[in-house]
């Protein structure tokens, strides 16, 4: 596990250094697929994802849980937060399998689950967001943080995790969270699931 995380972290750092923001621009748009009562989610959240998710839920109102699989993040933070609020309002759970790899905005989406579970081996990567400037360039108390603070506080009961993501890695980098960090910030509602 440690070797996998170290390899993934170095690979992500190299990819970020070489490609800059290309990872999201070339990523596949988020897709939603029903499997039993689970919604398998892959891809990048973009401006069309909220409409797609609403249509999906209208067709499958008995779905219970989002299983986030391979998600590089989001290229539309506003849409990502709206989907997260919808997930919470619908009372859906979120889950990560042992092979799930979620980064950036996808981690915010994971927080929306009423119950949040994770199998050992899942990878969660966080970093500072970037708009006109990067998140860490805005002082605490600046209105640019407000939407993220409100979202994180609603999902976790505290905004402390938001500040962690802002300082964990620069916008063009990625910090792979340890299980200790995941526990520290209350990202899960149950202990890590192990075989």
NUVEXVO-11403 format. One line per field, with one value per residue: residue number from 1; x, y, z of N, C-alpha, C in turn. Coordinates in steps of 0.2 Angstrom, whole numbers. Example, Ala and Ser with C-alpha at 12.3 -4.5 7.8 and 13.67 -1.06 7.14 Angstrom:
# NUVEXVO-11403
seq <- [1:2]
nc1 <- [66:64]
nc2 <- [-28:-11]
nc3 <- [39:35]
cac1 <- [62:68]
cac2 <- [-22:-5]
cac3 <- [39:36]
cc1 <- [66:64]
cc2 <- [-16:0]
cc3 <- [39:39]
END
This chain:
# NUVEXVO-11403
seq <- [1:2:3:4:5:6:7:8:9:10:11:12:13:14:15:16:17:18:19:20:21:22:23:24:25:26:27:28:29:30:31:32:33:34:35:36:37:38:39:40:41:42:43:44:45:46:47:48:49:50:51:52:53:54:55:56:57:58:59:60:61:62:63:64:65:66:67:68:69:70:71:72:73:74:75:76:77:78:79:80:81:82:83:84:85:86:87:88:89:90:91:92:93:94:95:96:97:98:99:100:101:102:103:104:105:106:107:108:109:110:111:112:113:114:115:116:117:118:119:120:121:122:123:124:125:126:127:128:129:130:131:132:133:134:135:136:137:138:139:140:141:142:143:144:145:146:147:148:149:150:151:152:153:154:155:156:157:158:159:160:161:162:163:164:165:166:167:168:169:170:171:172:173:174:175:176:177:178:179:180:181:182:183:184:185:186:187:188:189:190:191:192:193:194:195]
nc1 <- [4:10:20:12:5:16:21:10:9:21:20:9:14:23:16:8:18:22:11:3:-13:-19:-24:-38:-44:-43:-50:-63:-80:-91:-99:-114:-120:-131:-130:-138:-143:-134:-125:-113:-100:-90:-76:-75:-82:-92:-99:-111:-114:-123:-136:-136:-136:-147:-157:-154:-157:-170:-175:-171:-176:-174:-161:-148:-134:-119:-106:-90:-78:-67:-61:-55:-58:-65:-70:-78:-82:-93:-104:-101:-102:-116:-121:-116:-124:-136:-135:-134:-146:-155:-152:-143:-130:-111:-98:-82:-72:-60:-52:-55:-51:-50:-50:-46:-60:-68:-67:-73:-86:-88:-89:-102:-110:-123:-120:-103:-92:-77:-66:-51:-37:-42:-39:-37:-35:-30:-29:-26:-38:-40:-43:-45:-34:-25:-32:-24:-19:-28:-33:-38:-56:-58:-71:-70:-68:-80:-91:-85:-82:-94:-100:-92:-93:-107:-107:-98:-99:-89:-78:-64:-58:-58:-48:-37:-36:-33:-20:-13:-7:-1:-11:-7:-2:-3:-9:-9:-20:-17:-23:-24:-26:-38:-46:-44:-50:-63:-69:-75:-89:-89:-77:-63:-65:-60:-53]
nc2 <- [-6:6:8:9:21:30:28:33:46:52:50:58:70:72:71:83:93:91:92:102:110:101:88:88:95:85:75:62:67:67:52:42:27:14:1:-11:-5:5:19:20:31:39:49:67:80:92:107:101:91:92:93:81:72:75:71:57:54:56:46:35:34:26:23:22:24:33:27:31:30:32:47:61:74:90:102:112:120:126:119:106:108:110:98:90:95:91:77:76:81:72:61:52:39:39:30:22:10:-2:0:13:29:45:63:80:90:79:73:82:80:67:69:73:62:54:43:38:28:18:7:-1:4:13:28:45:61:78:96:114:124:133:148:164:167:157:147:148:160:169:178:171:174:180:183:174:161:158:149:137:135:135:124:113:114:111:97:90:96:104:116:114:104:110:120:112:106:117:120:108:105:113:121:115:103:88:81:65:58:51:37:41:55:55:50:59:71:67:61:49:39:27:15:11:-1:-17:-32]
nc3 <- [0:4:-5:-17:-14:-13:-26:-34:-29:-33:-47:-50:-46:-56:-68:-66:-66:-79:-87:-82:-81:-90:-86:-82:-93:-103:-98:-97:-97:-83:-79:-75:-69:-67:-55:-48:-33:-33:-39:-51:-53:-64:-71:-75:-67:-75:-83:-88:-80:-68:-74:-81:-69:-62:-72:-72:-59:-59:-67:-59:-45:-34:-31:-20:-17:-21:-29:-31:-43:-54:-54:-59:-54:-55:-67:-65:-52:-46:-51:-46:-32:-31:-36:-25:-14:-19:-18:-4:0:-5:3:0:0:0:-7:-8:-17:-16:-27:-31:-36:-32:-35:-30:-34:-34:-21:-13:-18:-13:1:2:5:15:23:23:16:14:6:11:2:-7:-15:-11:-17:-14:-16:-17:-24:-40:-48:-54:-46:-35:-21:-9:-10:-7:8:24:28:16:4:-7:-2:4:-2:-2:11:17:11:15:29:31:26:34:47:51:45:44:37:24:25:27:14:6:10:8:-4:-18:-31:-44:-40:-30:-15:-8:3:19:29:42:41:34:44:54:49:49:37:34:39:45:50:40:28:28:20]
cac1 <- [0:14:23:7:4:22:22:5:11:26:17:4:18:27:10:6:23:23:5:-1:-20:-22:-27:-45:-46:-44:-53:-69:-85:-94:-105:-118:-122:-134:-128:-142:-145:-128:-123:-106:-98:-83:-75:-74:-88:-92:-105:-117:-115:-129:-142:-136:-137:-154:-161:-152:-160:-177:-176:-169:-176:-173:-154:-146:-127:-114:-99:-85:-73:-61:-63:-49:-60:-71:-68:-84:-83:-100:-109:-99:-105:-123:-122:-115:-130:-142:-134:-135:-153:-158:-150:-139:-123:-106:-93:-76:-70:-52:-48:-57:-46:-53:-45:-49:-67:-72:-66:-79:-92:-88:-91:-109:-114:-125:-115:-97:-88:-71:-63:-44:-34:-45:-35:-40:-30:-32:-25:-29:-42:-37:-47:-40:-29:-25:-35:-20:-17:-34:-33:-44:-60:-60:-77:-69:-68:-86:-95:-82:-82:-101:-101:-88:-96:-113:-106:-94:-100:-84:-74:-57:-55:-57:-42:-32:-35:-30:-13:-10:-3:-3:-16:-4:1:-8:-8:-13:-22:-16:-29:-24:-29:-45:-49:-43:-55:-70:-72:-79:-94:-88:-70:-60:-67:-54:-55]
cac2 <- [0:12:8:11:28:33:28:37:53:54:50:64:76:72:73:90:97:91:94:108:109:97:82:89:97:80:69:61:70:62:47:39:21:11:-6:-13:2:9:23:21:37:40:55:74:84:98:111:97:86:93:91:73:69:76:66:51:52:56:39:30:37:21:23:23:26:34:24:35:25:35:53:66:80:94:108:117:119:128:113:101:109:109:90:88:97:87:71:76:82:66:56:46:38:38:24:21:4:-3:2:20:34:52:68:87:91:72:72:86:76:61:72:74:56:54:38:39:22:17:1:0:4:18:34:52:67:85:102:120:126:139:152:169:166:150:147:150:167:173:177:169:179:183:180:168:155:157:144:130:134:133:117:108:114:107:90:87:99:109:118:112:100:114:123:107:105:123:120:102:105:119:120:111:97:84:77:59:58:45:35:45:61:54:49:66:76:64:60:43:38:20:13:9:-8:-22:-39]
cac3 <- [0:5:-12:-21:-13:-15:-34:-36:-28:-38:-54:-50:-46:-62:-72:-64:-68:-86:-91:-79:-80:-95:-84:-82:-99:-108:-95:-99:-93:-78:-81:-70:-72:-61:-54:-42:-30:-33:-45:-52:-56:-67:-75:-72:-66:-79:-82:-90:-75:-64:-78:-82:-63:-61:-76:-70:-52:-60:-69:-54:-39:-29:-30:-13:-15:-26:-29:-35:-45:-56:-55:-59:-51:-58:-70:-64:-45:-44:-52:-42:-26:-32:-36:-18:-10:-21:-15:3:1:-7:8:-3:3:-5:-6:-12:-18:-15:-33:-32:-36:-33:-34:-30:-33:-32:-14:-11:-19:-8:7:2:7:22:26:19:17:10:7:11:-5:-11:-15:-11:-18:-13:-17:-17:-30:-44:-52:-56:-42:-31:-15:-4:-11:-3:15:28:28:10:1:-12:2:7:-4:0:18:19:9:20:36:30:25:39:53:52:39:45:31:18:26:25:6:3:11:8:-10:-23:-37:-49:-36:-27:-9:-7:10:23:32:48:39:33:50:58:47:49:30:34:45:48:49:34:27:26:19]
cc1 <- [4:17:18:6:10:23:16:6:16:24:13:8:21:22:9:12:24:17:1:-8:-23:-25:-35:-47:-47:-47:-60:-74:-88:-99:-108:-121:-125:-132:-132:-145:-140:-128:-116:-104:-91:-82:-75:-81:-87:-98:-112:-119:-121:-135:-142:-138:-144:-159:-160:-156:-168:-179:-175:-169:-175:-166:-152:-139:-123:-108:-94:-79:-67:-63:-57:-51:-66:-68:-74:-86:-90:-105:-107:-102:-113:-125:-121:-121:-135:-141:-136:-143:-157:-157:-146:-132:-118:-101:-87:-74:-62:-49:-50:-51:-49:-49:-49:-56:-71:-72:-72:-85:-93:-91:-99:-113:-117:-121:-109:-93:-83:-68:-55:-41:-36:-40:-39:-35:-33:-27:-29:-32:-38:-42:-43:-34:-30:-28:-31:-17:-22:-33:-39:-49:-62:-66:-76:-69:-75:-90:-92:-82:-89:-103:-98:-91:-103:-112:-102:-95:-95:-81:-67:-54:-54:-50:-36:-31:-32:-22:-9:-5:-5:-8:-13:0:-5:-5:-12:-14:-20:-23:-30:-27:-36:-49:-49:-49:-62:-73:-76:-84:-93:-80:-69:-62:-61:-57:-54]
cc2 <- [6:13:11:19:32:34:33:44:55:55:56:70:77:74:80:94:97:94:100:106:104:91:83:91:91:74:68:64:64:58:44:33:17:3:-8:-6:7:13:24:27:37:47:62:77:91:102:107:92:86:91:84:70:69:71:59:49:52:49:33:32:32:20:25:26:28:31:27:31:29:42:58:73:84:100:113:116:121:122:107:102:108:102:88:89:93:80:71:77:76:60:51:45:38:33:24:14:4:0:10:24:41:57:75:87:84:71:76:83:70:63:72:68:57:49:38:33:21:10:2:-1:10:24:41:57:74:90:108:121:132:142:158:169:159:152:150:157:172:172:174:175:182:179:174:161:153:150:137:129:132:126:112:108:110:99:87:90:104:111:117:109:105:117:118:106:111:123:114:101:111:116:115:105:93:81:71:58:51:43:39:52:60:53:56:71:73:63:54:42:31:19:11:1:-12:-29:-44]
cc3 <- [0:-2:-17:-21:-15:-23:-36:-35:-32:-45:-55:-50:-53:-68:-72:-67:-76:-90:-88:-78:-86:-93:-84:-89:-104:-104:-98:-94:-88:-81:-75:-73:-66:-61:-47:-40:-30:-39:-46:-56:-58:-70:-71:-72:-70:-79:-84:-84:-70:-68:-79:-75:-61:-65:-74:-63:-54:-63:-64:-47:-33:-27:-24:-12:-21:-25:-34:-37:-48:-58:-54:-55:-54:-61:-69:-56:-43:-45:-48:-35:-26:-32:-29:-14:-12:-18:-8:4:-1:-2:5:1:-2:-2:-11:-12:-16:-21:-35:-32:-37:-31:-34:-29:-31:-25:-11:-12:-15:-2:8:4:14:26:21:21:12:11:7:4:-9:-10:-16:-12:-17:-14:-17:-24:-34:-48:-55:-52:-38:-24:-9:-5:-8:4:18:28:21:7:-4:-8:4:5:-2:7:20:17:14:27:36:30:31:46:55:46:39:39:25:19:24:18:3:4:10:2:-14:-28:-42:-46:-34:-21:-8:1:13:26:39:47:38:39:54:56:46:42:30:40:48:47:42:33:24:25:25]
END
